[in-house]
Amino acid sequence: MQSKMPAPGSYEPFRLKEKIGEMMKYGRPLTKNFSRKDRDLADDMRVSMLKMYHLAVELEKKYYRKTTAQELDVELEWLRNLVRMAADKDLCGAKFAPPLSMHQYETWARYNTEIGCLLGKYIASVKK
């Protein structure tokens, strides 16, 4: 009699959680290098990344997933806005450079876009 369960190594792991982990590996060291005047922004960014990872773990383990996915979507949008603020030259003033360079901003934005695409597909599959 054959089991309907897949072999332990044959199924794909939860990709959303992996992508958030990759984004954290990229973003956390960057926030550690923020100046003292931008420390509150860095703290908010780290808290947001941790909350996103927590929601991804919760999403992986929960039975009712729609509200958790919506919370993760909102948190992703909040992080996108924080990253945008960290790269904004007008926000820092004329004398100071923004905490994130344009290259760092573009790389982080790509991570956020990948996470957003995965999350969008996941939300669409949950709604069906």
TINUBA-512291 format. One record per atom (N, C-alpha, C): x, y, z; residue in one letter; chain; residue number from 1. Coordinates in steps of 0.05 Angstrom, whole numbers. Example, Ala and Ser with C-alpha at 12.3 -4.5 7.8 and 13.67 -1.06 7.14 Angstrom:
{x->264&y->-114&z->156&code->A&unit->A&pos->1}
{x->246&y->-90&z->156&code->A&unit->A&pos->1}
{x->264&y->-66&z->156&code->A&unit->A&pos->1}
{x->257&y->-45&z->142&code->S&unit->A&pos->2}
{x->273&y->-21&z->143&code->S&unit->A&pos->2}
{x->258&y->1&z->157&code->S&unit->A&pos->2}
***
This chain:
{x->17&y->-24&z->0&code->M&unit->A&pos->1}
{x->0&y->0&z->0&code->M&unit->A&pos->1}
{x->18&y->25&z->0&code->M&unit->A&pos->1}
{x->13&y->43&z->-19&code->Q&unit->A&pos->2}
{x->29&y->66&z->-22&code->Q&unit->A&pos->2}
{x->18&y->90&z->-6&code->Q&unit->A&pos->2}
{x->35&y->105&z->5&code->S&unit->A&pos->3}
{x->27&y->129&z->20&code->S&unit->A&pos->3}
{x->23&y->153&z->1&code->S&unit->A&pos->3}
{x->4&y->170&z->7&code->K&unit->A&pos->4}
{x->-1&y->194&z->-9&code->K&unit->A&pos->4}
{x->17&y->217&z->-2&code->K&unit->A&pos->4}
{x->32&y->214&z->20&code->M&unit->A&pos->5}
{x->51&y->235&z->28&code->M&unit->A&pos->5}
{x->75&y->236&z->10&code->M&unit->A&pos->5}
{x->85&y->259&z->2&code->P&unit->A&pos->6}
{x->109&y->260&z->-14&code->P&unit->A&pos->6}
{x->134&y->252&z->1&code->P&unit->A&pos->6}
{x->154&y->244&z->-13&code->A&unit->A&pos->7}
{x->179&y->236&z->0&code->A&unit->A&pos->7}
{x->190&y->261&z->14&code->A&unit->A&pos->7}
{x->205&y->257&z->37&code->P&unit->A&pos->8}
{x->214&y->280&z->52&code->P&unit->A&pos->8}
{x->229&y->301&z->37&code->P&unit->A&pos->8}
{x->245&y->294&z->17&code->G&unit->A&pos->9}
{x->261&y->314&z->2&code->G&unit->A&pos->9}
{x->249&y->323&z->-24&code->G&unit->A&pos->9}
{x->225&y->312&z->-31&code->S&unit->A&pos->10}
{x->215&y->317&z->-58&code->S&unit->A&pos->10}
{x->197&y->342&z->-60&code->S&unit->A&pos->10}
{x->187&y->353&z->-39&code->Y&unit->A&pos->11}
{x->170&y->376&z->-41&code->Y&unit->A&pos->11}
{x->186&y->402&z->-36&code->Y&unit->A&pos->11}
{x->176&y->423&z->-48&code->E&unit->A&pos->12}
{x->190&y->449&z->-47&code->E&unit->A&pos->12}
{x->184&y->462&z->-20&code->E&unit->A&pos->12}
{x->204&y->473&z->-6&code->P&unit->A&pos->13}
{x->199&y->487&z->19&code->P&unit->A&pos->13}
{x->183&y->512&z->15&code->P&unit->A&pos->13}
{x->173&y->523&z->36&code->F&unit->A&pos->14}
{x->157&y->548&z->35&code->F&unit->A&pos->14}
{x->174&y->571&z->26&code->F&unit->A&pos->14}
{x->171&y->579&z->1&code->R&unit->A&pos->15}
{x->189&y->598&z->-12&code->R&unit->A&pos->15}
{x->186&y->626&z->-1&code->R&unit->A&pos->15}
{x->163&y->633&z->7&code->L&unit->A&pos->16}
{x->158&y->660&z->18&code->L&unit->A&pos->16}
{x->176&y->665&z->42&code->L&unit->A&pos->16}
{x->177&y->646&z->60&code->K&unit->A&pos->17}
{x->193&y->649&z->84&code->K&unit->A&pos->17}
{x->223&y->650&z->77&code->K&unit->A&pos->17}
{x->231&y->634&z->57&code->E&unit->A&pos->18}
{x->259&y->635&z->48&code->E&unit->A&pos->18}
{x->267&y->662&z->37&code->E&unit->A&pos->18}
{x->249&y->674&z->20&code->K&unit->A&pos->19}
{x->255&y->700&z->9&code->K&unit->A&pos->19}
{x->256&y->722&z->30&code->K&unit->A&pos->19}
{x->239&y->720&z->50&code->I&unit->A&pos->20}
{x->240&y->740&z->71&code->I&unit->A&pos->20}
{x->266&y->737&z->87&code->I&unit->A&pos->20}
{x->274&y->712&z->91&code->G&unit->A&pos->21}
{x->300&y->707&z->104&code->G&unit->A&pos->21}
{x->324&y->718&z->88&code->G&unit->A&pos->21}
{x->323&y->715&z->62&code->E&unit->A&pos->22}
{x->344&y->727&z->45&code->E&unit->A&pos->22}
{x->344&y->757&z->47&code->E&unit->A&pos->22}
{x->320&y->769&z->47&code->M&unit->A&pos->23}
{x->318&y->798&z->49&code->M&unit->A&pos->23}
{x->329&y->808&z->76&code->M&unit->A&pos->23}
{x->324&y->792&z->97&code->M&unit->A&pos->24}
{x->334&y->800&z->123&code->M&unit->A&pos->24}
{x->365&y->798&z->124&code->M&unit->A&pos->24}
{x->376&y->777&z->111&code->K&unit->A&pos->25}
{x->405&y->774&z->110&code->K&unit->A&pos->25}
{x->418&y->798&z->96&code->K&unit->A&pos->25}
{x->404&y->809&z->76&code->Y&unit->A&pos->26}
{x->414&y->832&z->62&code->Y&unit->A&pos->26}
{x->409&y->858&z->78&code->Y&unit->A&pos->26}
{x->385&y->861&z->89&code->G&unit->A&pos->27}
{x->378&y->887&z->101&code->G&unit->A&pos->27}
{x->387&y->892&z->129&code->G&unit->A&pos->27}
{x->388&y->872&z->146&code->R&unit->A&pos->28}
{x->396&y->876&z->174&code->R&unit->A&pos->28}
{x->424&y->888&z->177&code->R&unit->A&pos->28}
{x->444&y->878&z->163&code->P&unit->A&pos->29}
{x->471&y->891&z->165&code->P&unit->A&pos->29}
{x->471&y->920&z->155&code->P&unit->A&pos->29}
{x->454&y->926&z->136&code->L&unit->A&pos->30}
{x->453&y->954&z->126&code->L&unit->A&pos->30}
{x->442&y->972&z->148&code->L&unit->A&pos->30}
{x->421&y->963&z->162&code->T&unit->A&pos->31}
{x->409&y->980&z->182&code->T&unit->A&pos->31}
{x->428&y->984&z->206&code->T&unit->A&pos->31}
{x->446&y->965&z->210&code->K&unit->A&pos->32}
{x->466&y->969&z->232&code->K&unit->A&pos->32}
{x->485&y->992&z->227&code->K&unit->A&pos->32}
{x->488&y->999&z->201&code->N&unit->A&pos->33}
{x->507&y->1020&z->194&code->N&unit->A&pos->33}
{x->494&y->1048&z->192&code->N&unit->A&pos->33}
{x->468&y->1050&z->198&code->F&unit->A&pos->34}
{x->455&y->1076&z->197&code->F&unit->A&pos->34}
{x->467&y->1094&z->218&code->F&unit->A&pos->34}
{x->467&y->1120&z->213&code->S&unit->A&pos->35}
{x->477&y->1139&z->232&code->S&unit->A&pos->35}
{x->459&y->1141&z->256&code->S&unit->A&pos->35}
{x->469&y->1155&z->276&code->R&unit->A&pos->36}
{x->453&y->1157&z->301&code->R&unit->A&pos->36}
{x->427&y->1172&z->297&code->R&unit->A&pos->36}
{x->427&y->1192&z->280&code->K&unit->A&pos->37}
{x->402&y->1207&z->275&code->K&unit->A&pos->37}
{x->381&y->1191&z->260&code->K&unit->A&pos->37}
{x->389&y->1170&z->247&code->D&unit->A&pos->38}
{x->371&y->1152&z->232&code->D&unit->A&pos->38}
{x->366&y->1126&z->247&code->D&unit->A&pos->38}
{x->374&y->1124&z->272&code->R&unit->A&pos->39}
{x->371&y->1099&z->287&code->R&unit->A&pos->39}
{x->342&y->1091&z->290&code->R&unit->A&pos->39}
{x->324&y->1110&z->294&code->D&unit->A&pos->40}
{x->296&y->1103&z->297&code->D&unit->A&pos->40}
{x->285&y->1090&z->271&code->D&unit->A&pos->40}
{x->293&y->1100&z->248&code->L&unit->A&pos->41}
{x->285&y->1088&z->223&code->L&unit->A&pos->41}
{x->296&y->1060&z->220&code->L&unit->A&pos->41}
{x->321&y->1056&z->227&code->A&unit->A&pos->42}
{x->333&y->1030&z->226&code->A&unit->A&pos->42}
{x->319&y->1010&z->245&code->A&unit->A&pos->42}
{x->312&y->1020&z->269&code->D&unit->A&pos->43}
{x->298&y->1002&z->287&code->D&unit->A&pos->43}
{x->271&y->994&z->276&code->D&unit->A&pos->43}
{x->256&y->1012&z->264&code->D&unit->A&pos->44}
{x->230&y->1006&z->253&code->D&unit->A&pos->44}
{x->233&y->986&z->230&code->D&unit->A&pos->44}
{x->254&y->989&z->214&code->M&unit->A&pos->45}
{x->259&y->971&z->192&code->M&unit->A&pos->45}
{x->265&y->943&z->202&code->M&unit->A&pos->45}
{x->281&y->940&z->222&code->R&unit->A&pos->46}
{x->288&y->914&z->233&code->R&unit->A&pos->46}
{x->263&y->901&z->246&code->R&unit->A&pos->46}
{x->247&y->917&z->260&code->V&unit->A&pos->47}
{x->222&y->906&z->272&code->V&unit->A&pos->47}
{x->203&y->896&z->250&code->V&unit->A&pos->47}
{x->201&y->912&z->229&code->S&unit->A&pos->48}
{x->183&y->904&z->207&code->S&unit->A&pos->48}
{x->192&y->878&z->194&code->S&unit->A&pos->48}
{x->219&y->875&z->190&code->M&unit->A&pos->49}
{x->229&y->850&z->178&code->M&unit->A&pos->49}
{x->223&y->826&z->196&code->M&unit->A&pos->49}
{x->228&y->830&z->222&code->L&unit->A&pos->50}
{x->222&y->808&z->240&code->L&unit->A&pos->50}
{x->193&y->801&z->241&code->L&unit->A&pos->50}
{x->176&y->821&z->240&code->K&unit->A&pos->51}
{x->147&y->815&z->240&code->K&unit->A&pos->51}
{x->139&y->800&z->214&code->K&unit->A&pos->51}
{x->151&y->808&z->192&code->M&unit->A&pos->52}
{x->145&y->794&z->167&code->M&unit->A&pos->52}
{x->153&y->765&z->168&code->M&unit->A&pos->52}
{x->176&y->760&z->180&code->Y&unit->A&pos->53}
{x->186&y->732&z->182&code->Y&unit->A&pos->53}
{x->168&y->716&z->201&code->Y&unit->A&pos->53}
{x->159&y->729&z->223&code->H&unit->A&pos->54}
{x->141&y->716&z->242&code->H&unit->A&pos->54}
{x->115&y->709&z->228&code->H&unit->A&pos->54}
{x->104&y->728&z->212&code->L&unit->A&pos->55}
{x->79&y->723&z->198&code->L&unit->A&pos->55}
{x->82&y->701&z->177&code->L&unit->A&pos->55}
{x->105&y->699&z->165&code->A&unit->A&pos->56}
{x->110&y->678&z->145&code->A&unit->A&pos->56}
{x->110&y->651&z->158&code->A&unit->A&pos->56}
{x->122&y->649&z->182&code->V&unit->A&pos->57}
{x->122&y->624&z->197&code->V&unit->A&pos->57}
{x->94&y->617&z->205&code->V&unit->A&pos->57}
{x->79&y->637&z->214&code->E&unit->A&pos->58}
{x->52&y->633&z->222&code->E&unit->A&pos->58}
{x->35&y->624&z->198&code->E&unit->A&pos->58}
{x->40&y->636&z->176&code->L&unit->A&pos->59}
{x->25&y->629&z->151&code->L&unit->A&pos->59}
{x->30&y->601&z->143&code->L&unit->A&pos->59}
{x->54&y->592&z->147&code->E&unit->A&pos->60}
{x->62&y->564&z->139&code->E&unit->A&pos->60}
{x->48&y->544&z->157&code->E&unit->A&pos->60}
{x->43&y->551&z->182&code->K&unit->A&pos->61}
{x->32&y->532&z->202&code->K&unit->A&pos->61}
{x->2&y->534&z->207&code->K&unit->A&pos->61}
{x->-10&y->556&z->199&code->K&unit->A&pos->62}
{x->-38&y->560&z->206&code->K&unit->A&pos->62}
{x->-58&y->547&z->187&code->K&unit->A&pos->62}
{x->-82&y->542&z->197&code->Y&unit->A&pos->63}
{x->-102&y->530&z->180&code->Y&unit->A&pos->63}
{x->-118&y->552&z->165&code->Y&unit->A&pos->63}
{x->-126&y->573&z->180&code->Y&unit->A&pos->64}
{x->-140&y->596&z->168&code->Y&unit->A&pos->64}
{x->-119&y->617&z->161&code->Y&unit->A&pos->64}
{x->-113&y->620&z->136&code->R&unit->A&pos->65}
{x->-90&y->636&z->128&code->R&unit->A&pos->65}
{x->-96&y->663&z->116&code->R&unit->A&pos->65}
{x->-120&y->669&z->109&code->K&unit->A&pos->66}
{x->-127&y->693&z->94&code->K&unit->A&pos->66}
{x->-120&y->718&z->110&code->K&unit->A&pos->66}
{x->-127&y->720&z->135&code->T&unit->A&pos->67}
{x->-121&y->745&z->150&code->T&unit->A&pos->67}
{x->-91&y->748&z->155&code->T&unit->A&pos->67}
{x->-77&y->726&z->160&code->T&unit->A&pos->68}
{x->-48&y->727&z->164&code->T&unit->A&pos->68}
{x->-34&y->737&z->138&code->T&unit->A&pos->68}
{x->-43&y->728&z->115&code->A&unit->A&pos->69}
{x->-32&y->736&z->90&code->A&unit->A&pos->69}
{x->-37&y->766&z->86&code->A&unit->A&pos->69}
{x->-60&y->776&z->93&code->Q&unit->A&pos->70}
{x->-66&y->804&z->91&code->Q&unit->A&pos->70}
{x->-49&y->821&z->110&code->Q&unit->A&pos->70}
{x->-44&y->811&z->134&code->E&unit->A&pos->71}
{x->-26&y->825&z->152&code->E&unit->A&pos->71}
{x->2&y->826&z->141&code->E&unit->A&pos->71}
{x->11&y->805&z->129&code->L&unit->A&pos->72}
{x->38&y->804&z->117&code->L&unit->A&pos->72}
{x->39&y->823&z->94&code->L&unit->A&pos->72}
{x->18&y->826&z->78&code->D&unit->A&pos->73}
{x->17&y->844&z->56&code->D&unit->A&pos->73}
{x->19&y->873&z->66&code->D&unit->A&pos->73}
{x->5&y->880&z->87&code->V&unit->A&pos->74}
{x->7&y->906&z->99&code->V&unit->A&pos->74}
{x->35&y->912&z->110&code->V&unit->A&pos->74}
{x->47&y->893&z->123&code->E&unit->A&pos->75}
{x->73&y->896&z->134&code->E&unit->A&pos->75}
{x->94&y->900&z->112&code->E&unit->A&pos->75}
{x->91&y->885&z->90&code->L&unit->A&pos->76}
{x->109&y->889&z->67&code->L&unit->A&pos->76}
{x->107&y->917&z->56&code->L&unit->A&pos->76}
{x->83&y->927&z->54&code->E&unit->A&pos->77}
{x->79&y->955&z->44&code->E&unit->A&pos->77}
{x->92&y->975&z->63&code->E&unit->A&pos->77}
{x->89&y->970&z->89&code->W&unit->A&pos->78}
{x->102&y->988&z->108&code->W&unit->A&pos->78}
{x->132&y->988&z->105&code->W&unit->A&pos->78}
{x->144&y->964&z->101&code->L&unit->A&pos->79}
{x->173&y->962&z->98&code->L&unit->A&pos->79}
{x->181&y->975&z->72&code->L&unit->A&pos->79}
{x->166&y->972&z->51&code->R&unit->A&pos->80}
{x->172&y->986&z->26&code->R&unit->A&pos->80}
{x->174&y->1016&z->30&code->R&unit->A&pos->80}
{x->155&y->1027&z->45&code->N&unit->A&pos->81}
{x->155&y->1056&z->50&code->N&unit->A&pos->81}
{x->179&y->1064&z->67&code->N&unit->A&pos->81}
{x->186&y->1048&z->87&code->L&unit->A&pos->82}
{x->210&y->1054&z->103&code->L&unit->A&pos->82}
{x->235&y->1053&z->87&code->L&unit->A&pos->82}
{x->238&y->1034&z->69&code->V&unit->A&pos->83}
{x->262&y->1032&z->52&code->V&unit->A&pos->83}
{x->263&y->1056&z->34&code->V&unit->A&pos->83}
{x->240&y->1064&z->23&code->R&unit->A&pos->84}
{x->239&y->1087&z->6&code->R&unit->A&pos->84}
{x->247&y->1112&z->21&code->R&unit->A&pos->84}
{x->238&y->1115&z->46&code->M&unit->A&pos->85}
{x->246&y->1138&z->62&code->M&unit->A&pos->85}
{x->276&y->1138&z->68&code->M&unit->A&pos->85}
{x->287&y->1114&z->72&code->A&unit->A&pos->86}
{x->316&y->1112&z->79&code->A&unit->A&pos->86}
{x->334&y->1120&z->55&code->A&unit->A&pos->86}
{x->323&y->1119&z->31&code->A&unit->A&pos->87}
{x->339&y->1126&z->8&code->A&unit->A&pos->87}
{x->332&y->1154&z->-3&code->A&unit->A&pos->87}
{x->313&y->1168&z->10&code->D&unit->A&pos->88}
{x->304&y->1194&z->0&code->D&unit->A&pos->88}
{x->323&y->1216&z->8&code->D&unit->A&pos->88}
{x->335&y->1230&z->-12&code->K&unit->A&pos->89}
{x->354&y->1251&z->-7&code->K&unit->A&pos->89}
{x->340&y->1276&z->6&code->K&unit->A&pos->89}
{x->316&y->1281&z->-2&code->D&unit->A&pos->90}
{x->301&y->1304&z->8&code->D&unit->A&pos->90}
{x->295&y->1301&z->38&code->D&unit->A&pos->90}
{x->291&y->1277&z->47&code->L&unit->A&pos->91}
{x->284&y->1273&z->75&code->L&unit->A&pos->91}
{x->308&y->1278&z->93&code->L&unit->A&pos->91}
{x->332&y->1272&z->84&code->C&unit->A&pos->92}
{x->356&y->1275&z->100&code->C&unit->A&pos->92}
{x->366&y->1304&z->101&code->C&unit->A&pos->92}
{x->359&y->1320&z->82&code->G&unit->A&pos->93}
{x->369&y->1347&z->80&code->G&unit->A&pos->93}
{x->393&y->1349&z->61&code->G&unit->A&pos->93}
{x->400&y->1373&z->54&code->A&unit->A&pos->94}
{x->420&y->1378&z->33&code->A&unit->A&pos->94}
{x->448&y->1370&z->43&code->A&unit->A&pos->94}
{x->453&y->1373&z->69&code->K&unit->A&pos->95}
{x->480&y->1368&z->79&code->K&unit->A&pos->95}
{x->487&y->1339&z->84&code->K&unit->A&pos->95}
{x->467&y->1322&z->87&code->F&unit->A&pos->96}
{x->471&y->1294&z->94&code->F&unit->A&pos->96}
{x->463&y->1275&z->72&code->F&unit->A&pos->96}
{x->478&y->1254&z->70&code->A&unit->A&pos->97}
{x->472&y->1232&z->51&code->A&unit->A&pos->97}
{x->451&y->1215&z->64&code->A&unit->A&pos->97}
{x->433&y->1203&z->47&code->P&unit->A&pos->98}
{x->413&y->1185&z->59&code->P&unit->A&pos->98}
{x->427&y->1159&z->69&code->P&unit->A&pos->98}
{x->414&y->1146&z->88&code->P&unit->A&pos->99}
{x->426&y->1121&z->99&code->P&unit->A&pos->99}
{x->431&y->1099&z->79&code->P&unit->A&pos->99}
{x->413&y->1098&z->58&code->L&unit->A&pos->100}
{x->416&y->1077&z->38&code->L&unit->A&pos->100}
{x->425&y->1090&z->11&code->L&unit->A&pos->100}
{x->444&y->1078&z->-2&code->S&unit->A&pos->101}
{x->452&y->1088&z->-28&code->S&unit->A&pos->101}
{x->431&y->1079&z->-49&code->S&unit->A&pos->101}
{x->433&y->1089&z->-73&code->M&unit->A&pos->102}
{x->413&y->1081&z->-93&code->M&unit->A&pos->102}
{x->416&y->1052&z->-100&code->M&unit->A&pos->102}
{x->441&y->1042&z->-101&code->H&unit->A&pos->103}
{x->445&y->1013&z->-106&code->H&unit->A&pos->103}
{x->432&y->996&z->-85&code->H&unit->A&pos->103}
{x->436&y->1003&z->-59&code->Q&unit->A&pos->104}
{x->424&y->988&z->-37&code->Q&unit->A&pos->104}
{x->394&y->990&z->-38&code->Q&unit->A&pos->104}
{x->383&y->1013&z->-45&code->Y&unit->A&pos->105}
{x->354&y->1016&z->-47&code->Y&unit->A&pos->105}
{x->344&y->998&z->-69&code->Y&unit->A&pos->105}
{x->356&y->998&z->-93&code->E&unit->A&pos->106}
{x->347&y->982&z->-115&code->E&unit->A&pos->106}
{x->348&y->952&z->-109&code->E&unit->A&pos->106}
{x->369&y->944&z->-96&code->T&unit->A&pos->107}
{x->372&y->915&z->-88&code->T&unit->A&pos->107}
{x->350&y->908&z->-68&code->T&unit->A&pos->107}
{x->346&y->924&z->-48&code->W&unit->A&pos->108}
{x->325&y->919&z->-28&code->W&unit->A&pos->108}
{x->298&y->919&z->-41&code->W&unit->A&pos->108}
{x->293&y->938&z->-59&code->A&unit->A&pos->109}
{x->267&y->940&z->-72&code->A&unit->A&pos->109}
{x->262&y->915&z->-89&code->A&unit->A&pos->109}
{x->283&y->903&z->-101&code->R&unit->A&pos->110}
{x->280&y->878&z->-116&code->R&unit->A&pos->110}
{x->271&y->855&z->-97&code->R&unit->A&pos->110}
{x->283&y->854&z->-74&code->Y&unit->A&pos->111}
{x->275&y->834&z->-54&code->Y&unit->A&pos->111}
{x->246&y->837&z->-47&code->Y&unit->A&pos->111}
{x->238&y->862&z->-42&code->N&unit->A&pos->112}
{x->210&y->868&z->-34&code->N&unit->A&pos->112}
{x->191&y->861&z->-57&code->N&unit->A&pos->112}
{x->199&y->866&z->-82&code->T&unit->A&pos->113}
{x->182&y->859&z->-105&code->T&unit->A&pos->113}
{x->179&y->829&z->-107&code->T&unit->A&pos->113}
{x->200&y->814&z->-104&code->E&unit->A&pos->114}
{x->198&y->785&z->-105&code->E&unit->A&pos->114}
{x->180&y->774&z->-84&code->E&unit->A&pos->114}
{x->182&y->785&z->-60&code->I&unit->A&pos->115}
{x->165&y->776&z->-38&code->I&unit->A&pos->115}
{x->136&y->784&z->-44&code->I&unit->A&pos->115}
{x->132&y->808&z->-55&code->G&unit->A&pos->116}
{x->105&y->816&z->-62&code->G&unit->A&pos->116}
{x->92&y->798&z->-83&code->G&unit->A&pos->116}
{x->108&y->790&z->-103&code->C&unit->A&pos->117}
{x->97&y->772&z->-124&code->C&unit->A&pos->117}
{x->90&y->745&z->-112&code->C&unit->A&pos->117}
{x->107&y->734&z->-96&code->L&unit->A&pos->118}
{x->101&y->708&z->-83&code->L&unit->A&pos->118}
{x->76&y->710&z->-65&code->L&unit->A&pos->118}
{x->75&y->732&z->-50&code->L&unit->A&pos->119}
{x->52&y->736&z->-32&code->L&unit->A&pos->119}
{x->26&y->741&z->-48&code->L&unit->A&pos->119}
{x->28&y->755&z->-70&code->G&unit->A&pos->120}
{x->4&y->760&z->-87&code->G&unit->A&pos->120}
{x->-7&y->734&z->-98&code->G&unit->A&pos->120}
{x->11&y->717&z->-108&code->K&unit->A&pos->121}
{x->3&y->690&z->-118&code->K&unit->A&pos->121}
{x->-10&y->674&z->-96&code->K&unit->A&pos->121}
{x->2&y->675&z->-72&code->Y&unit->A&pos->122}
{x->-8&y->660&z->-49&code->Y&unit->A&pos->122}
{x->-35&y->669&z->-41&code->Y&unit->A&pos->122}
{x->-39&y->696&z->-40&code->I&unit->A&pos->123}
{x->-66&y->706&z->-32&code->I&unit->A&pos->123}
{x->-87&y->699&z->-53&code->I&unit->A&pos->123}
{x->-79&y->699&z->-79&code->A&unit->A&pos->124}
{x->-98&y->691&z->-100&code->A&unit->A&pos->124}
{x->-105&y->662&z->-97&code->A&unit->A&pos->124}
{x->-86&y->645&z->-90&code->S&unit->A&pos->125}
{x->-93&y->616&z->-86&code->S&unit->A&pos->125}
{x->-110&y->611&z->-62&code->S&unit->A&pos->125}
{x->-107&y->627&z->-41&code->V&unit->A&pos->126}
{x->-123&y->624&z->-17&code->V&unit->A&pos->126}
{x->-152&y->633&z->-22&code->V&unit->A&pos->126}
{x->-155&y->653&z->-38&code->K&unit->A&pos->127}
{x->-182&y->663&z->-44&code->K&unit->A&pos->127}
{x->-199&y->644&z->-60&code->K&unit->A&pos->127}
{x->-186&y->626&z->-76&code->K&unit->A&pos->128}
{x->-201&y->608&z->-92&code->K&unit->A&pos->128}
{x->-214&y->586&z->-77&code->K&unit->A&pos->128}
***
